[in-house]
Amino acid sequence: MAIRSLLIICLAVAASVVVAQQDTAAAPWLDREFRYWQGDPMTHGPNGECIAGYTDEERRMSFFRDGRYQEVIFEDRGSATLRIWQPGDCEPLQGDTVAVLSGTWTWASDTLRVTVERTAQYPLEDVLEQYLKRDMDKPFSMPMPPSRICNTERERRFWFEGDRLEEDVRTWK
């Protein structure tokens, strides 16, 4: 009798895991990278010459199947000082800076809720090669410690409008 009860419990747990996997398997926020960009795009002059654009803010955000969230923010300190770390301000490093925000996500009532737990900052030149070689299926990690860590715990809310991810201050593509 105890074996039968144990078997029924195991089957119930396995069925709930399969249902949970099916729910997140079709989630539009998984298995993709969302991007937000702001700046002056490249344009063409009257004679067809290229006029270089300029990026003020570039962000890349991913949600992973295990409930982790990560956002990578690139800041070019050659531009006017922007407060792109908001919400949860953290003073940038001297020179070009990359911030790696990490935390967790949950889905409830058509809203993707993110808890940002920390912000790690690195000089851009330390990050580029590692970032380009990253595995898209898991959070990006650096082999060296960050130059600065800011405890920027905060909540953020996202929702979908069509295939775009929205939040109060940004539209992600």
C-alpha positions in Angstrom: 0.0 0.0 0.0 2.8 2.4 0.8 4.5 1.8 -2.5 1.2 2.5 -4.3 0.8 5.8 -2.4 4.4 6.7 -3.2 3.8 5.9 -6.9 0.7 8.1 -7.0 2.5 11.0 -5.4 5.4 10.6 -7.8 3.1 10.6 -10.8 1.2 13.7 -9.5 4.5 15.6 -9.1 5.7 14.5 -12.5 2.4 15.6 -14.1 2.7 19.1 -12.5 6.3 19.5 -13.7 5.2 18.6 -17.3 2.3 21.1 -17.1 4.7 23.8 -15.7 7.1 23.1 -18.5 4.4 23.3 -21.1 3.3 26.7 -19.7 6.8 28.2 -20.0 7.7 26.4 -23.2 5.5 28.7 -25.3 6.3 31.8 -23.2 7.2 34.7 -25.6 9.9 36.0 -23.3 12.0 32.8 -23.2 14.7 31.8 -25.7 15.2 35.3 -27.1 17.1 38.5 -26.3 15.2 41.8 -26.0 17.0 45.0 -27.1 16.5 48.6 -26.4 18.5 51.2 -28.2 18.4 55.0 -28.2 20.5 57.5 -30.1 21.1 59.0 -33.5 20.9 56.5 -36.3 23.3 56.5 -39.2 22.0 58.6 -42.1 23.0 59.4 -45.7 23.9 62.9 -46.9 22.6 64.5 -50.2 25.5 62.9 -52.2 25.0 59.4 -50.7 27.7 59.7 -48.1 27.3 58.0 -44.8 26.9 60.2 -41.8 27.8 58.3 -38.6 25.2 57.9 -36.0 25.7 57.7 -32.3 24.4 55.3 -29.6 23.4 57.0 -26.3 21.9 53.9 -24.7 22.1 50.2 -25.5 20.5 47.4 -23.4 20.1 43.7 -23.9 17.8 41.7 -21.7 17.1 37.9 -21.4 14.8 35.8 -19.3 16.0 32.2 -18.6 13.9 29.1 -18.1 15.2 28.6 -14.5 13.6 32.0 -13.5 16.7 34.1 -13.7 16.8 37.5 -15.4 19.8 39.4 -16.8 20.2 42.8 -18.5 23.4 44.1 -20.0 23.7 47.9 -20.4 26.5 49.5 -22.5 27.3 53.1 -21.7 29.6 55.2 -23.8 31.1 57.8 -21.5 32.0 60.0 -24.6 28.3 61.1 -24.7 26.7 63.6 -22.4 26.2 62.0 -19.0 23.0 60.1 -19.0 21.4 58.3 -16.1 20.7 55.1 -18.0 21.1 52.9 -14.9 17.7 54.1 -13.7 15.6 52.7 -12.2 17.9 52.0 -9.3 20.6 54.5 -9.9 24.3 53.4 -9.7 27.1 55.8 -10.5 29.0 54.6 -13.7 32.7 54.0 -13.7 35.2 56.3 -15.4 35.3 55.5 -19.1 33.1 53.2 -21.1 31.1 51.0 -18.8 29.1 47.8 -19.0 26.6 47.1 -16.2 25.2 43.6 -15.7 21.9 43.6 -13.9 20.8 40.2 -12.5 17.8 39.0 -10.7 14.7 36.8 -11.0 11.4 36.9 -13.0 7.8 35.6 -12.4 4.7 35.7 -14.6 1.3 36.6 -13.1 -1.8 38.2 -14.6 -0.3 39.1 -18.0 2.6 40.9 -16.3 6.2 39.8 -16.2 7.6 40.9 -12.8 11.3 41.2 -12.4 13.2 41.6 -9.2 16.7 43.2 -9.9 19.0 42.0 -7.1 22.3 43.5 -8.1 24.2 45.5 -10.6 27.8 44.6 -11.4 29.9 47.1 -13.4 32.9 46.4 -15.6 35.1 48.5 -17.9 33.9 47.9 -21.5 37.2 46.6 -22.8 37.1 43.7 -20.2 33.6 42.7 -21.3 33.5 42.7 -25.1 35.3 39.5 -25.9 33.6 37.5 -23.2 30.2 38.9 -24.1 30.5 38.0 -27.8 31.4 34.4 -26.8 28.5 34.0 -24.3 26.1 31.1 -24.3 22.6 32.6 -25.1 20.9 29.8 -23.0 22.3 30.9 -19.7 23.2 34.2 -18.0 26.4 35.9 -19.0 29.3 35.7 -16.5 32.7 37.2 -16.4 35.8 35.3 -15.3 36.9 38.3 -13.2 35.3 40.2 -10.4 33.4 43.4 -11.2 35.0 46.8 -10.7 31.9 47.8 -8.6 28.8 46.1 -7.3 25.7 48.1 -6.5 22.9 46.5 -4.5 20.1 47.9 -6.6 17.2 45.7 -5.5 14.0 46.9 -7.1 10.9 45.6 -8.8 10.1 46.2 -12.5 7.0 45.3 -14.5 6.8 44.3 -18.2 3.9 43.4 -20.4 3.5 42.5 -24.1 1.9 44.6 -26.8 2.0 42.4 -29.9 5.6 41.1 -30.1 7.1 44.0 -28.2 7.9 44.0 -24.6 6.8 47.2 -22.8 7.7 48.8 -19.5 6.8 52.2 -18.1 9.9 53.9 -19.6 10.9 51.7 -22.6 9.7 49.6 -25.5 11.9 46.5 -26.1 12.2 44.8 -29.4 
